[in-house]
Amino acid sequence: MSKNDSQIKALSNLKSSERRRLLSSIIETYKLPTNLTKSTQELFLPSTIKYTEFKSPKEHVDVLYMDNDQIPVWFSSRAGKLVPTVYTLWRAPFLLEKVYTNPHVIEVLIGGANLMLPGCAPSFGTIQKGDVVGICDTAHPNRVMAIGYAALDLKDITKTVGTTGIAVNVIHRVDDVICHVAKKKVEVPEQVEEVTMVLKEEEEEEEEKGEEETDVQAKEEDSNQSTHGDDRSEDVTTDQVEKLTKELNDLTTDDVDYLLKRALYQTLTQTPVTPPLSSSQFMDQLVQNLATDHSDVNIKKSSWKKAAKFLKAMEKDGFLKLKGKGDDLTVVEVAKSSNNDTLKGFVPYKVKKPAKKSPSESSSNGKAAGSLILEHYYKPTSVLRPLYNSLDLELDAYYTTKELRKHLDQYIDKEQLVNPADKSTIIVNDFLSKIIPGNKNLVKRSQLLAPFEKQFSPFYTISKPGQSNGSLKKLRGTPPKVHIVIETKIGRKTITRVFNFETYGVDAEVLSAELKLKCSGSATIRPNVQSPKIIEVVVQGSHSQKAVELLTTKFGLNPNWIDSEDKSKKSKKKK
């Protein structure tokens, strides 16, 4: 179900008294101890809760409860029962009893199916019909990927092989409409550790034990002090020397001011500065140009105290030109040696070069090394059943291109289809004749893979470096291209529209803010005119190149995944 199929009203804050009632209801419904510590309670019900009415024709949701970051944590189902979301169960896995299944079944559940009894792995604990249960795969026993109502008294079932029927009616799953309501995307954790509920009595006992240990340590210290008085006096003397050394090495406010100004001059004369830059980006460049001996200079130790005040002071001195209000400043212009006497007379100094990052470090910096990874998968259709039955392989599974080639070679070897007269050709049997176009008896081995691949349904995943594909939902079809369109509107205004980016995990609000900064113009978020369900970001001016650069460097997209079109030139030619 897509994000736009649901209707969500404005969020309201839940009063403290209502939160207490909600907490009591959760404790009663899920038979939790009433003397849980506050920290344990906040694992499944954060201190700040917002709520909203939620209407969706295909989902079992009435009221949705969210945390302060607008991440769904609970919902009341149409059956009137409070149900935790998968996000809550990743923090508090002790809330629900769990039903286990095979990892490949999870993908089917995420696609919208219920959990069938033959797909379950016993045992089922004390689960009765109507109980709210979490569904995990056997490889990740605490990571709940779907939630639903038990359709049977599972506690009485010891074997599932050869059975039929629904085990769990799924009402919420990873990547469903509830997850899409979240303000920011929450990645599926690789593993969820077991969490133990802490009771107030246990906490008090630990505190008392800690106090006793502290008393014992204090007595031991007193004893040591009485027997080693001379050693203690030597320690004090050493501490005093260290303190005095630290005081001598500390910089005064005037020293910090001086070094920051010198770093500014060094930045403007020795570093290529290309405005516009946000205040944080500019200060990052400035910090990298601090003098070698004083690389720990902090703006808080200066007379300006804040970066914004420092930049405004430098603007008054004629080194910068700023745009914005308060702390939200953008450097739009910088002075050069050619037009500033101070910079002209500045003598540059040596700057300590940053240490080179290892490949593992550079891969996590979110730039080119942090590019998104696109993986293609193929699911066999019923046409291929004879081949996969012959090889004793699963038909309802996803395979890579490499595996497809391997399966084809295995089938050819098993059926002895290699032409003895010419080993580069394959004999076309009854099965192969159904997938190879034309009435051929022989075909080149190299020409087999393409028609074979067409008999599969294509799927794909998009992941970040280091992210496991096992937790990702496989999306049907081929990945869409991100579209960047430049066009001229009424009044001869040129705008740049960017859309189809959400598949790649790009947040519209983040993209809008980045484009606004990079293009120095207003940016808005709106529904696409041709397809209202698609969100697009619109920025004033012609900024195709900047948008491509931002998508590739900041968000890790491959340039081949982006299509750019300039309609403004076409419209001018028509005139």
C-alpha positions as semicolon CSV with decimal commas, in nm:
position;residue;x (nm);y (nm);z (nm)
1;M;0,000;0,000;0,000
2;S;0,142;0,339;-0,094
3;K;0,197;0,631;0,138
4;N;-0,081;0,836;-0,017
5;D;-0,355;0,573;0,018
6;S;-0,403;0,666;0,386
7;Q;-0,558;0,969;0,549
8;I;-0,383;1,107;0,855
9;K;-0,504;1,409;1,053
10;A;-0,290;1,664;1,238
11;L;-0,101;1,533;1,543
12;S;-0,204;1,629;1,895
13;N;-0,003;1,596;2,216
14;L;-0,126;1,333;2,461
15;K;-0,180;1,479;2,809
16;S;0,014;1,332;3,101
17;S;-0,303;1,193;3,258
18;E;-0,402;1,029;2,927
19;R;-0,053;0,884;2,888
20;R;-0,079;0,729;3,234
21;R;-0,413;0,572;3,136
22;L;-0,256;0,445;2,812
23;L;0,034;0,296;3,009
24;S;-0,205;0,124;3,251
25;S;-0,404;-0,015;2,959
26;I;-0,087;-0,155;2,796
27;I;0,030;-0,315;3,123
28;E;-0,314;-0,471;3,177
29;T;-0,359;-0,589;2,816
30;Y;-0,017;-0,751;2,787
31;K;-0,003;-0,873;3,151
32;L;0,314;-0,683;3,238
33;P;0,435;-0,633;3,597
34;T;0,290;-0,318;3,753
35;N;0,618;-0,228;3,927
36;L;0,833;-0,178;3,616
37;T;1,099;0,091;3,641
38;K;1,048;0,415;3,449
39;S;1,335;0,332;3,210
40;T;1,173;-0,005;3,126
41;Q;0,833;0,158;3,072
42;E;0,985;0,413;2,834
43;L;1,121;0,131;2,617
44;F;0,766;0,062;2,499
45;L;0,596;0,396;2,574
46;P;0,814;0,709;2,540
47;S;0,766;0,999;2,782
48;T;0,626;1,225;2,507
49;I;0,342;1,085;2,297
50;K;0,147;1,236;2,008
51;Y;-0,165;1,086;1,858
52;T;-0,388;1,122;1,555
53;E;-0,688;0,963;1,391
54;F;-0,583;0,736;1,109
55;K;-0,812;0,623;0,830
56;S;-0,705;0,366;0,576
57;P;-0,950;0,134;0,395
58;K;-0,711;-0,163;0,390
59;E;-0,555;-0,136;0,737
60;H;-0,689;-0,226;1,082
61;V;-0,602;0,107;1,242
62;D;-0,817;0,359;1,426
63;V;-0,584;0,578;1,636
64;L;-0,208;0,605;1,582
65;Y;0,032;0,696;1,866
66;M;0,376;0,841;1,784
67;D;0,686;0,947;1,974
68;N;0,845;1,292;1,972
69;D;1,027;1,213;1,642
70;Q;0,696;1,116;1,477
71;I;0,780;0,744;1,471
72;P;0,468;0,525;1,518
73;V;0,489;0,332;1,847
74;W;0,134;0,200;1,909
75;F;-0,203;0,190;1,736
76;S;-0,550;0,094;1,844
77;S;-0,694;-0,158;1,602
78;R;-1,053;-0,159;1,484
79;A;-1,105;-0,458;1,713
80;G;-1,042;-0,215;2,000
81;K;-0,709;-0,360;2,108
82;L;-0,384;-0,165;2,156
83;V;-0,112;-0,307;1,930
84;P;0,260;-0,216;1,935
85;T;0,440;-0,135;1,610
86;V;0,751;-0,317;1,491
87;Y;0,957;-0,015;1,601
88;T;0,838;-0,059;1,961
89;L;0,909;-0,433;1,954
90;W;1,267;-0,374;1,836
91;R;1,320;-0,179;2,161
92;A;1,101;-0,397;2,383
93;P;1,085;-0,751;2,235
94;F;0,944;-0,886;2,563
95;L;0,597;-0,741;2,493
96;L;0,463;-1,018;2,268
97;E;0,492;-1,392;2,229
98;K;0,647;-1,482;1,895
99;V;0,572;-1,712;1,606
100;Y;0,876;-1,821;1,403
101;T;0,903;-1,889;1,032
102;N;1,168;-1,932;0,762
103;P;1,356;-1,618;0,643
104;H;1,218;-1,636;0,287
105;V;0,859;-1,641;0,422
106;I;0,915;-1,298;0,582
107;E;0,948;-1,146;0,234
108;V;0,609;-1,292;0,141
109;L;0,451;-1,149;0,459
110;I;0,597;-0,804;0,389
111;G;0,436;-0,828;0,045
112;G;0,092;-0,845;0,212
113;A;0,021;-1,212;0,289
114;N;-0,097;-1,377;0,611
115;L;0,120;-1,640;0,781
116;M;0,005;-1,990;0,691
117;L;0,040;-2,277;0,939
118;P;0,270;-2,491;0,714
119;G;0,517;-2,199;0,708
120;C;0,552;-2,190;1,089
121;A;0,827;-2,345;1,298
122;P;0,700;-2,499;1,628
123;S;0,689;-2,450;1,926
124;F;0,423;-2,189;1,995
125;G;0,442;-2,141;2,371
126;T;0,105;-2,046;2,526
127;I;-0,040;-1,865;2,221
128;Q;-0,419;-1,887;2,201
129;K;-0,663;-1,782;1,931
130;G;-0,701;-1,401;1,925
131;D;-0,367;-1,324;2,093
132;V;-0,154;-1,047;1,943
133;V;0,175;-1,206;1,833
134;G;0,499;-1,097;1,669
135;I;0,640;-1,284;1,369
136;C;1,018;-1,341;1,344
137;D;1,239;-1,555;1,125
138;T;1,443;-1,833;1,284
139;A;1,772;-1,656;1,201
140;H;1,667;-1,343;1,395
141;P;1,463;-1,471;1,693
142;N;1,399;-1,128;1,852
143;R;1,353;-0,914;1,538
144;V;0,978;-0,885;1,479
145;M;0,897;-0,814;1,112
146;A;0,518;-0,846;1,127
147;I;0,237;-0,844;1,387
148;G;-0,107;-1,004;1,383
149;Y;-0,379;-1,200;1,560
150;A;-0,339;-1,574;1,614
151;A;-0,607;-1,747;1,406
152;L;-0,579;-2,076;1,597
153;D;-0,499;-2,213;1,943
154;L;-0,133;-2,256;1,846
155;K;-0,030;-2,379;2,192
156;D;-0,189;-2,717;2,112
157;I;-0,004;-2,763;1,780
158;T;0,323;-2,960;1,779
159;K;0,363;-3,031;1,405
160;T;0,303;-2,805;1,105
161;V;0,417;-3,024;0,815
162;G;0,121;-3,140;0,609
163;T;-0,122;-2,896;0,776
164;T;-0,336;-2,625;0,616
165;G;-0,494;-2,296;0,718
166;I;-0,395;-1,951;0,844
167;A;-0,183;-1,934;1,160
168;V;-0,168;-1,553;1,198
169;N;-0,384;-1,283;1,042
170;V;-0,125;-1,010;0,982
171;I;-0,237;-0,651;1,055
172;H;0,097;-0,467;1,053
173;R;0,428;-0,537;0,884
174;V;0,761;-0,368;0,800
175;D;0,727;-0,109;0,519
176;D;0,346;-0,092;0,535
177;V;0,132;0,223;0,548
178;I;0,196;0,270;0,923
179;C;0,574;0,271;0,863
180;H;0,530;0,518;0,577
181;V;0,372;0,768;0,817
182;A;0,704;0,795;1,006
183;K;0,872;1,133;0,956
184;K;1,209;0,967;0,898
185;K;1,301;0,623;0,774
186;V;1,402;0,374;1,043
187;E;1,635;0,103;0,917
188;V;1,559;-0,259;1,006
189;P;1,819;-0,362;1,268
190;E;2,057;-0,645;1,181
191;Q;1,990;-0,807;1,519
192;V;1,765;-0,727;1,816
193;E;1,914;-0,817;2,152
194;E;1,704;-0,976;2,425
195;V;1,586;-0,716;2,678
196;T;1,506;-0,798;3,041
197;M;1,231;-0,611;3,225
198;V;1,367;-0,436;3,536
199;L;1,141;-0,413;3,842
200;K;1,160;-0,135;4,102
201;E;1,259;-0,374;4,384
202;E;1,553;-0,505;4,177
203;E;1,668;-0,150;4,104
204;E;1,655;-0,061;4,476
205;E;1,854;-0,374;4,564
206;E;2,121;-0,281;4,307
207;E;2,139;0,073;4,450
208;E;2,177;-0,063;4,806
209;K;2,446;-0,305;4,688
210;G;2,624;-0,018;4,515
211;E;2,610;0,192;4,834
212;E;2,756;-0,097;5,039
213;E;3,042;-0,137;4,790
214;T;3,107;0,238;4,807
215;D;3,123;0,222;5,190
216;V;3,371;-0,066;5,174
217;Q;3,587;0,121;4,922
218;A;3,577;0,436;5,138
219;K;3,693;0,240;5,443
220;E;3,974;0,082;5,240
221;E;4,081;0,426;5,115
222;D;4,084;0,563;5,474
223;S;4,301;0,268;5,578
224;N;4,539;0,324;5,286
225;Q;4,562;0,694;5,366
226;S;4,659;0,625;5,727
227;T;4,931;0,375;5,631
228;H;5,065;0,556;5,322
229;G;5,058;0,921;5,423
230;D;5,389;1,001;5,257
231;D;5,280;0,851;4,923
232;R;4,963;1,064;4,929
233;S;5,159;1,385;4,981
234;E;5,375;1,294;4,679
235;D;5,059;1,240;4,467
236;V;4,921;1,580;4,563
237;T;5,248;1,746;4,462
238;T;5,236;1,568;4,123
239;D;4,872;1,676;4,069
240;Q;4,962;2,035;4,145
241;V;5,247;2,028;3,891
242;E;5,014;1,880;3,623
243;K;4,749;2,142;3,697
244;L;5,005;2,423;3,672
245;T;5,134;2,283;3,340
246;K;4,777;2,273;3,203
247;E;4,711;2,634;3,307
248;L;5,031;2,748;3,132
249;N;4,925;2,567;2,813
250;D;4,568;2,711;2,812
251;L;4,502;2,985;2,555
252;T;4,354;3,320;2,654
253;T;4,046;3,464;2,482
254;D;4,266;3,705;2,288
255;D;4,483;3,414;2,169
256;V;4,177;3,223;2,041
257;D;4,043;3,536;1,865
258;Y;4,380;3,589;1,698
259;L;4,407;3,226;1,581
260;L;4,051;3,223;1,442
261;K;4,116;3,538;1,241
262;R;4,440;3,391;1,108
263;A;4,253;3,073;1,010
264;L;3,997;3,291;0,824
265;Y;4,274;3,468;0,630
266;Q;4,438;3,132;0,552
267;T;4,104;2,992;0,430
268;L;4,029;3,290;0,204
269;T;4,378;3,303;0,051
270;Q;4,487;2,938;0,035
271;T;4,167;2,735;0,003
272;P;3,923;2,741;-0,292
273;V;3,601;2,869;-0,131
274;T;3,293;2,839;-0,356
275;P;2,986;3,014;-0,211
276;P;2,709;2,970;-0,127
277;L;2,808;2,777;0,186
278;S;2,612;2,723;0,506
279;S;2,774;2,864;0,820
280;S;2,863;2,511;0,939
281;Q;3,024;2,421;0,605
282;F;3,230;2,742;0,605
283;M;3,339;2,693;0,968
284;D;3,444;2,335;0,885
285;Q;3,679;2,472;0,620
286;L;3,806;2,736;0,860
287;V;3,881;2,483;1,137
288;Q;4,087;2,275;0,892
289;N;4,306;2,582;0,837
290;L;4,393;2,645;1,201
291;A;4,763;2,674;1,285
292;T;4,945;2,343;1,335
293;D;5,031;2,401;1,703
294;H;4,678;2,505;1,804
295;S;4,443;2,262;1,628
296;D;4,220;2,242;1,939
297;V;4,100;2,605;1,922
298;N;3,730;2,624;2,008
299;I;3,489;2,904;1,906
300;K;3,332;2,885;2,254
301;K;3,661;3,004;2,406
302;S;3,662;3,313;2,183
303;S;3,507;3,651;2,259
304;W;3,230;3,578;2,005
305;K;3,126;3,248;2,174
306;K;2,913;3,147;1,869
307;A;2,999;3,089;1,503
308;A;2,714;3,319;1,389
309;K;2,854;3,615;1,590
310;F;3,204;3,551;1,457
311;L;3,082;3,544;1,095
312;K;2,879;3,865;1,143
313;A;3,186;4,037;1,290
314;M;3,392;3,925;0,990
315;E;3,119;4,059;0,760
316;K;3,150;4,402;0,929
317;D;3,525;4,387;0,869
318;G;3,461;4,330;0,497
319;F;3,579;3,967;0,465
320;L;3,240;3,804;0,405
321;K;2,892;3,871;0,276
322;L;2,613;3,686;0,458
323;K;2,251;3,604;0,396
324;G;1,996;3,488;0,653
325;K;1,885;3,569;1,008
326;G;1,992;3,458;1,354
327;D;2,209;3,147;1,349
328;D;2,076;3,034;1,009
329;L;2,338;3,207;0,795
330;T;2,473;3,142;0,447
331;V;2,806;3,275;0,318
332;V;2,720;3,411;-0,028
333;E;3,040;3,603;-0,104
334;V;3,401;3,613;0,023
335;A;3,681;3,870;-0,005
336;K;3,992;3,799;-0,214
337;S;4,353;3,908;-0,197
338;S;4,296;4,128;-0,502
339;N;4,032;4,342;-0,330
340;N;4,132;4,330;0,038
341;D;4,448;4,488;0,182
342;T;4,461;4,261;0,490
343;L;4,449;3,948;0,276
344;K;4,700;4,097;0,032
345;G;4,957;4,139;0,312
346;F;4,881;3,806;0,483
347;V;5,171;3,558;0,504
348;P;5,036;3,199;0,493
349;Y;5,156;2,932;0,734
350;K;5,188;2,554;0,727
351;V;4,868;2,365;0,805
352;K;4,878;2,011;0,940
353;K;4,728;1,781;0,677
354;P;4,452;1,546;0,802
355;A;4,550;1,182;0,822
356;K;4,441;0,971;0,526
357;K;4,135;0,762;0,598
358;S;4,139;0,388;0,565
359;P;3,902;0,232;0,310
360;S;3,668;0,125;0,592
361;E;3,652;0,480;0,727
362;S;3,602;0,641;0,386
363;S;3,320;0,402;0,304
364;S;3,113;0,546;0,589
365;N;3,148;0,912;0,501
366;G;2,828;0,929;0,293
367;K;3,013;1,056;-0,018
368;A;3,122;0,861;-0,326
369;A;3,238;0,564;-0,114
370;G;2,892;0,561;0,046
371;S;2,712;0,512;-0,285
372;L;2,387;0,315;-0,280
373;I;2,403;-0,047;-0,394
374;L;2,148;-0,171;-0,648
375;E;2,097;-0,549;-0,660
376;H;1,881;-0,726;-0,920
377;Y;1,691;-1,046;-0,839
378;Y;1,481;-1,283;-1,047
379;K;1,187;-1,497;-0,940
380;P;1,096;-1,796;-1,161
381;T;0,751;-1,806;-1,323
382;S;0,544;-2,123;-1,364
383;V;0,691;-2,176;-1,715
384;L;1,021;-2,271;-1,548
385;R;0,870;-2,529;-1,311
386;P;1,006;-2,833;-1,509
387;L;1,362;-2,698;-1,489
388;Y;1,352;-2,616;-1,117
389;N;1,177;-2,943;-1,031
390;S;1,448;-3,128;-1,228
391;L;1,723;-2,951;-1,030
392;D;1,533;-2,986;-0,698
393;L;1,540;-2,607;-0,647
394;E;1,271;-2,378;-0,503
395;L;1,042;-2,211;-0,753
396;D;0,920;-1,954;-0,499
397;A;1,258;-1,791;-0,438
398;Y;1,476;-1,504;-0,563
399;Y;1,795;-1,561;-0,760
400;T;2,080;-1,343;-0,892
401;T;2,196;-1,332;-1,257
402;K;2,498;-1,542;-1,160
403;E;2,270;-1,807;-1,009
404;L;2,049;-1,806;-1,321
405;R;2,350;-1,885;-1,539
406;K;2,454;-2,161;-1,298
407;H;2,103;-2,316;-1,298
408;L;2,093;-2,315;-1,678
409;D;2,435;-2,485;-1,699
410;Q;2,329;-2,746;-1,441
411;Y;2,013;-2,824;-1,639
412;I;2,209;-2,858;-1,966
413;D;2,457;-3,097;-1,801
414;K;2,186;-3,302;-1,630
415;E;1,980;-3,341;-1,949
416;Q;2,300;-3,395;-2,158
417;L;2,206;-3,125;-2,408
418;V;2,558;-3,031;-2,523
419;N;2,597;-3,102;-2,896
420;P;2,877;-3,367;-2,933
421;A;2,967;-3,236;-3,279
422;D;3,000;-2,873;-3,162
423;K;3,027;-2,816;-2,787
424;S;2,952;-2,445;-2,824
425;T;2,594;-2,531;-2,928
426;I;2,308;-2,675;-2,722
427;I;2,041;-2,922;-2,833
428;V;1,695;-2,767;-2,793
429;N;1,467;-3,013;-2,612
430;D;1,090;-2,976;-2,554
431;F;1,135;-2,751;-2,251
432;L;1,389;-2,516;-2,411
433;S;1,175;-2,489;-2,727
434;K;0,910;-2,311;-2,514
435;I;1,146;-2,030;-2,413
436;I;1,364;-1,992;-2,724
437;P;1,202;-1,798;-3,011
438;G;1,189;-1,965;-3,351
439;N;1,178;-2,332;-3,444
440;K;1,542;-2,427;-3,378
441;N;1,703;-2,761;-3,306
442;L;2,036;-2,613;-3,203
443;V;2,130;-2,284;-3,039
444;K;2,455;-2,121;-2,927
445;R;2,509;-2,149;-2,549
446;S;2,580;-1,775;-2,536
447;Q;2,234;-1,704;-2,683
448;L;2,045;-1,900;-2,417
449;L;2,069;-1,669;-2,112
450;A;1,874;-1,371;-2,253
451;P;1,551;-1,563;-2,344
452;F;1,589;-1,769;-2,023
453;E;1,607;-1,451;-1,812
454;K;1,284;-1,321;-1,972
455;Q;1,093;-1,607;-1,808
456;F;1,162;-1,460;-1,462
457;S;0,983;-1,177;-1,279
458;P;1,238;-0,902;-1,207
459;F;1,288;-0,762;-0,855
460;Y;1,548;-0,533;-0,698
461;T;1,679;-0,396;-0,369
462;I;1,855;-0,070;-0,290
463;S;2,086;-0,074;0,011
464;K;2,352;0,133;0,182
465;P;2,712;0,009;0,222
466;G;2,732;-0,249;0,500
467;Q;2,354;-0,301;0,510
468;S;2,235;-0,661;0,493
469;N;2,006;-0,748;0,202
470;G;1,827;-1,004;0,416
471;S;1,626;-0,733;0,595
472;L;1,531;-0,546;0,276
473;K;1,203;-0,579;0,096
474;K;1,250;-0,686;-0,264
475;L;1,066;-0,445;-0,493
476;R;0,893;-0,572;-0,806
477;G;1,001;-0,455;-1,151
478;T;1,299;-0,242;-1,242
479;P;1,415;0,065;-1,045
480;P;1,261;0,392;-1,167
481;K;1,476;0,675;-1,295
482;V;1,494;0,996;-1,093
483;H;1,366;1,273;-1,319
484;I;1,504;1,627;-1,327
485;V;1,299;1,856;-1,550
486;I;1,375;2,221;-1,627
487;E;1,080;2,415;-1,766
488;T;0,958;2,769;-1,813
489;K;0,630;2,865;-1,649
490;I;0,395;3,156;-1,718
491;G;0,575;3,485;-1,666
492;R;0,901;3,345;-1,809
493;K;1,005;3,196;-1,475
494;T;1,235;2,894;-1,501
495;I;1,196;2,614;-1,246
496;T;1,369;2,280;-1,186
497;R;1,152;1,986;-1,080
498;V;1,300;1,673;-0,916
499;F;1,084;1,364;-0,860
500;N;1,087;0,980;-0,840
501;F;1,361;0,997;-0,574
502;E;1,181;0,833;-0,279
503;T;1,260;0,478;-0,397
504;Y;1,626;0,557;-0,329
505;G;1,560;0,660;0,034
506;V;1,586;1,033;-0,039
507;D;1,370;1,237;0,201
508;A;1,178;1,520;0,029
509;E;1,233;1,766;0,317
510;V;1,608;1,699;0,331
511;L;1,639;1,727;-0,050
512;S;1,441;2,053;-0,048
513;A;1,662;2,206;0,222
514;E;1,982;2,100;0,042
515;L;1,863;2,234;-0,296
516;K;1,758;2,560;-0,134
517;L;2,107;2,602;0,007
518;K;2,299;2,484;-0,300
519;C;2,091;2,683;-0,551
520;S;2,042;2,996;-0,333
521;G;1,672;3,002;-0,419
522;S;1,336;2,902;-0,278
523;A;1,242;2,534;-0,287
524;T;0,897;2,380;-0,234
525;I;0,753;2,030;-0,194
526;R;0,432;1,946;-0,382
527;P;0,249;1,658;-0,553
528;N;0,355;1,587;-0,910
529;V;0,103;1,733;-1,159
530;Q;0,094;1,423;-1,384
531;S;0,094;1,171;-1,095
532;P;-0,035;1,332;-0,771
533;K;0,077;1,030;-0,564
534;I;0,441;1,117;-0,646
535;I;0,608;1,393;-0,444
536;E;0,837;1,639;-0,623
537;V;1,074;1,913;-0,509
538;V;1,064;2,237;-0,710
539;V;1,342;2,495;-0,698
540;Q;1,347;2,827;-0,882
541;G;1,599;2,862;-1,165
542;S;1,782;2,621;-1,395
543;H;1,976;2,388;-1,167
544;S;1,990;2,046;-1,336
545;Q;2,366;2,004;-1,290
546;K;2,355;2,104;-0,922
547;A;2,064;1,865;-0,857
548;V;2,255;1,576;-1,020
549;E;2,567;1,662;-0,819
550;L;2,367;1,672;-0,495
551;L;2,191;1,339;-0,562
552;T;2,518;1,163;-0,644
553;T;2,749;1,308;-0,376
554;K;2,510;1,363;-0,085
555;F;2,258;1,081;-0,137
556;G;2,480;0,822;-0,311
557;L;2,285;0,774;-0,636
558;N;2,454;0,646;-0,949
559;P;2,440;0,906;-1,233
560;N;2,292;0,634;-1,459
561;W;1,982;0,631;-1,237
562;I;1,906;0,996;-1,317
563;D;1,737;1,141;-1,629
564;S;1,761;1,515;-1,700
565;E;1,545;1,703;-1,950
566;D;1,550;2,073;-2,037
567;K;1,203;2,168;-2,162
568;S;1,275;2,539;-2,134
569;K;1,493;2,531;-2,449
570;K;1,224;2,342;-2,642
571;S;0,960;2,598;-2,550
572;K;1,188;2,882;-2,663
573;K;1,244;2,715;-3,002
574;K;0,868;2,685;-3,055
575;K;0,830;3,059;-3,007
